[in-house]
Amino acid sequence: MNGKSGESLSTVEVEGIYFDGRSSRDRAARLTVQGDQVTVQTSADGVSGGTEARWPLARVSIDPPLPGVRRVLKFPDRTRFETEDDAAIRAIERRARRTRPLSDRMLGGVRQLEGSWGLTFAALGLMGAFVWGFIAFGLPAIARGAAAATPSRVLTTFDRETVDLLDKPPYLGPSKLSAARQAELQRGFRQVVGWAGGAYSYRLLLRDGEPEDDGNGSFGGFSLGANAFALPGGTVVMTDQLVALARSDRELLGVLAHESGHVTHRHGLAGVYQALGLTLLTTVVTGDLVSAGTFAAAAPAALLQRGYSRAAETQADEVAGAFMLEKYRTTRPLRDILARLENKDAKADESSVQSGNRIEDLLQSHPGTANRIEHLRALEQAAK
C-alpha cells in the first residue's frame, strides 16, 4: 500500500498479481480504489499487452484473511487479484463497509499461535494423543460395532471363501486322522455347539497343520502346527497336531468351547476388521457378497498372526470355563492343554507354566498363558 492508502485519503493503491480466469498464467498488476470504483491495470508481459478493467466496489468479492495466504479479490467476470499487502486490503474492506469486528483480533491470535513453538509442540502432542486414542479405543469400538451388525449371510460367505483359501497351499492339508477318530471328535463338537447356541452355521473342520511338500509344490513351507481357530460364521478349524497333543477329549472340548466363545461374541470378525482397517467395514456390513469374498482373501493372515485382545481371550475363556464347569465341574483339562500349547511339550501341565513379571504382563496386548490358567482356576474356585 502506498503513501496514499490512509483511511483519511480517498485513494488506495496496492501492487499484486492478476489472473484472467482462462489460464493459470499470472500477470503483474496494480489495483486502485477511488471512491466506489475499483480499477485493475495489468502490465504487458511479452505475450499480452497491458489491460485495464473497472468495477464498482460493491460488486467486488473479498475473501476472508488466512494466515500465510495472499489476500484475494474476485471480480464479476471470474478474474481475480491477489496481493501480499494485507493492510491495504483491510483498508479496502473498511472503505466498502465490510469490516469484520472480530477478524483482526482473531487473525492476530492465530498468528500468535503460529509463532509459538511451545503451542505448536503441544498441538502435535494433542494430535498424537488423539491418534493413539483412536487406534487403541476408537477403532476397536468401531470394529466391534461393525462385527455385531454384519449380516449372517456375509458371515457364511466369509467362512466359505476363507476355507477355500486355507485349504490351498501353503496353509492346511487334509486330516490324517482315521474316519472313526474324526467321527468321535465331530460328536464332541456337536455337544459344544448345542450348549453354545446362536444362529451360526457351526461345523468342525479337521486338518493337517503341518502338510508335507508332495513334490509338486502343493503344500509345505508353512507350519500351523497344534492349533485351533474359529471363523466368524461358526466354522472351527482344529489340526491333527492339536489332537495328538491332547491327553483326553475333555481337553479338546475345552478348546472347542473356547473357540465357540469367539464365534458367539464375534471376536474374530472384529479382529479382522480392526487389522484390515476401516476401508472394508462399509462394504462388508452392507452385505456386499463380492466384497466379502475379496475381504476373505486377506483374512487368513489376520486370523492366524494377529491373535485376540486381552478382553476377547478372557471372554472366550469364560465361555469355555462355564462349559467345562457345567459338564465336568472343573477347568483343569483346559488349563493343562493351554500349558502344553505354551511349552510345545506333551508332558507339560498347568504347573509347567511360569508367570512373567508384572510389567511384562501389563505391556502385553494379549493375555499370557499363565494369566489365562490363573483366571480359569479362579472361575473354578468361584463355582465351588
Solvent accessible surface area in square Angstrom, and as a share of the most:
residue,aa,sasa,rsa
1,M,90,0.40
2,N,58,0.30
3,G,79,0.75
4,K,96,0.41
5,S,5,0.03
6,G,35,0.34
7,E,115,0.52
8,S,113,0.73
9,L,83,0.41
10,S,73,0.47
11,T,17,0.10
12,V,2,0.01
13,E,25,0.11
14,V,3,0.02
15,E,100,0.45
16,G,19,0.18
17,I,37,0.19
18,Y,20,0.07
19,F,36,0.15
20,D,24,0.12
21,G,52,0.50
22,R,205,0.75
23,S,58,0.37
24,S,105,0.68
25,R,90,0.33
26,D,72,0.37
27,R,21,0.08
28,A,61,0.48
29,A,5,0.04
30,R,107,0.39
31,L,0,0.00
32,T,26,0.15
33,V,0,0.00
34,Q,113,0.50
35,G,43,0.42
36,D,96,0.49
37,Q,62,0.28
38,V,0,0.00
39,T,16,0.09
40,V,2,0.01
41,Q,86,0.38
42,T,11,0.07
43,S,60,0.39
44,A,71,0.55
45,D,63,0.33
46,G,82,0.79
47,V,118,0.68
48,S,38,0.24
49,G,47,0.45
50,G,49,0.47
51,T,73,0.42
52,E,96,0.43
53,A,31,0.24
54,R,140,0.51
55,W,44,0.15
56,P,52,0.33
57,L,9,0.05
58,A,92,0.71
59,R,140,0.51
60,V,3,0.02
61,S,56,0.36
62,I,12,0.06
63,D,41,0.21
64,P,82,0.51
65,P,25,0.15
66,L,112,0.56
67,P,32,0.20
68,G,91,0.87
69,V,85,0.49
70,R,96,0.35
71,R,9,0.03
72,V,13,0.07
73,L,0,0.00
74,K,79,0.34
75,F,10,0.04
76,P,52,0.33
77,D,72,0.37
78,R,210,0.77
79,T,8,0.05
80,R,78,0.28
81,F,0,0.00
82,E,17,0.08
83,T,3,0.02
84,E,134,0.60
85,D,33,0.17
86,D,20,0.10
87,A,43,0.33
88,A,0,0.00
89,I,0,0.00
90,R,68,0.25
91,A,6,0.05
92,I,0,0.00
93,E,12,0.05
94,R,84,0.30
95,R,62,0.23
96,A,24,0.19
97,R,216,0.79
98,R,64,0.23
99,T,79,0.46
100,R,83,0.30
101,P,107,0.67
102,L,100,0.50
103,S,23,0.15
104,D,65,0.34
105,R,163,0.59
106,M,126,0.56
107,L,12,0.06
108,G,38,0.36
109,G,31,0.30
110,V,59,0.34
111,R,112,0.41
112,Q,136,0.60
113,L,99,0.49
114,E,110,0.49
115,G,63,0.61
116,S,33,0.22
117,W,186,0.65
118,G,51,0.49
119,L,86,0.43
120,T,49,0.29
121,F,129,0.54
122,A,54,0.42
123,A,57,0.44
124,L,112,0.56
125,G,44,0.43
126,L,133,0.66
127,M,116,0.52
128,G,40,0.38
129,A,59,0.46
130,F,141,0.59
131,V,69,0.40
132,W,162,0.57
133,G,20,0.19
134,F,73,0.30
135,I,98,0.50
136,A,39,0.30
137,F,132,0.55
138,G,23,0.22
139,L,24,0.12
140,P,17,0.11
141,A,47,0.37
142,I,75,0.38
143,A,1,0.00
144,R,142,0.52
145,G,43,0.41
146,A,13,0.10
147,A,1,0.01
148,A,76,0.59
149,A,62,0.48
150,T,3,0.02
151,P,34,0.21
152,S,69,0.45
153,R,137,0.50
154,V,1,0.01
155,L,3,0.02
156,T,66,0.38
157,T,8,0.05
158,F,0,0.00
159,D,7,0.03
160,R,117,0.43
161,E,60,0.27
162,T,0,0.00
163,V,13,0.07
164,D,73,0.38
165,L,58,0.29
166,L,3,0.01
167,D,52,0.27
168,K,115,0.49
169,P,63,0.40
170,P,54,0.34
171,Y,45,0.17
172,L,4,0.02
173,G,2,0.02
174,P,102,0.64
175,S,25,0.16
176,K,145,0.62
177,L,40,0.20
178,S,68,0.44
179,A,85,0.66
180,A,79,0.61
181,R,60,0.22
182,Q,53,0.24
183,A,44,0.34
184,E,78,0.35
185,L,3,0.02
186,Q,52,0.23
187,R,128,0.47
188,G,8,0.08
189,F,5,0.02
190,R,142,0.52
191,Q,88,0.39
192,V,0,0.00
193,V,22,0.13
194,G,64,0.61
195,W,86,0.30
196,A,26,0.20
197,G,29,0.28
198,G,55,0.53
199,A,101,0.78
200,Y,44,0.17
201,S,75,0.48
202,Y,42,0.16
203,R,99,0.36
204,L,7,0.03
205,L,22,0.11
206,L,6,0.03
207,R,48,0.17
208,D,5,0.03
209,G,0,0.00
210,E,84,0.38
211,P,12,0.08
212,E,129,0.58
213,D,90,0.47
214,D,83,0.43
215,G,68,0.66
216,N,127,0.65
217,G,58,0.56
218,S,35,0.23
219,F,41,0.17
220,G,21,0.20
221,G,93,0.89
222,F,58,0.24
223,S,82,0.53
224,L,24,0.12
225,G,9,0.09
226,A,35,0.27
227,N,54,0.27
228,A,13,0.10
229,F,14,0.06
230,A,2,0.02
231,L,1,0.01
232,P,3,0.02
233,G,6,0.05
234,G,0,0.00
235,T,1,0.01
236,V,0,0.00
237,V,2,0.01
238,M,0,0.00
239,T,0,0.00
240,D,13,0.07
241,Q,43,0.19
242,L,1,0.00
243,V,12,0.07
244,A,86,0.66
245,L,24,0.12
246,A,18,0.14
247,R,141,0.51
248,S,50,0.32
249,D,49,0.25
250,R,115,0.42
251,E,8,0.04
252,L,0,0.00
253,L,12,0.06
254,G,0,0.00
255,V,10,0.06
256,L,0,0.00
257,A,0,0.00
258,H,13,0.06
259,E,11,0.05
260,S,0,0.00
261,G,0,0.00
262,H,3,0.01
263,V,1,0.00
264,T,47,0.27
265,H,80,0.36
266,R,41,0.15
267,H,20,0.09
268,G,5,0.05
269,L,1,0.00
270,A,11,0.09
271,G,18,0.17
272,V,2,0.01
273,Y,1,0.00
274,Q,45,0.20
275,A,42,0.32
276,L,56,0.28
277,G,21,0.20
278,L,72,0.36
279,T,119,0.69
280,L,50,0.25
281,L,14,0.07
282,T,93,0.54
283,T,48,0.28
284,V,0,0.00
285,V,42,0.24
286,T,93,0.54
287,G,11,0.11
288,D,59,0.31
289,L,81,0.41
290,V,124,0.71
291,S,22,0.14
292,A,0,0.00
293,G,17,0.16
294,T,94,0.55
295,F,1,0.01
296,A,0,0.00
297,A,64,0.49
298,A,47,0.37
299,A,0,0.00
300,P,2,0.01
301,A,49,0.38
302,A,13,0.10
303,L,25,0.12
304,L,41,0.20
305,Q,142,0.63
306,R,92,0.34
307,G,38,0.37
308,Y,37,0.14
309,S,60,0.38
310,R,80,0.29
311,A,77,0.60
312,A,12,0.09
313,E,23,0.10
314,T,49,0.28
315,Q,70,0.31
316,A,0,0.00
317,D,1,0.01
318,E,71,0.32
319,V,27,0.15
320,A,0,0.00
321,G,0,0.00
322,A,48,0.37
323,F,6,0.02
324,M,0,0.00
325,L,34,0.17
326,E,126,0.56
327,K,89,0.38
328,Y,38,0.14
329,R,204,0.74
330,T,29,0.17
331,T,0,0.00
332,R,97,0.36
333,P,15,0.09
334,L,1,0.01
335,R,16,0.06
336,D,14,0.07
337,I,0,0.00
338,L,13,0.07
339,A,0,0.00
340,R,0,0.00
341,L,52,0.26
342,E,91,0.41
343,N,62,0.32
344,K,176,0.75
345,D,62,0.32
346,A,59,0.46
347,K,170,0.72
348,A,4,0.03
349,D,37,0.19
350,E,19,0.09
351,S,85,0.55
352,S,48,0.31
353,V,25,0.14
354,Q,144,0.64
355,S,83,0.54
356,G,39,0.37
357,N,83,0.43
358,R,190,0.69
359,I,123,0.62
360,E,89,0.40
361,D,27,0.14
362,L,129,0.64
363,L,144,0.72
364,Q,81,0.36
365,S,79,0.51
366,H,75,0.33
367,P,20,0.13
368,G,17,0.16
369,T,23,0.13
370,A,15,0.12
371,N,53,0.27
372,R,38,0.14
373,I,5,0.03
374,E,105,0.47
375,H,56,0.25
376,L,0,0.00
377,R,92,0.34
378,A,54,0.42
379,L,46,0.23
380,E,22,0.10
381,Q,105,0.47
382,A,88,0.68
383,A,67,0.52
384,K,170,0.72
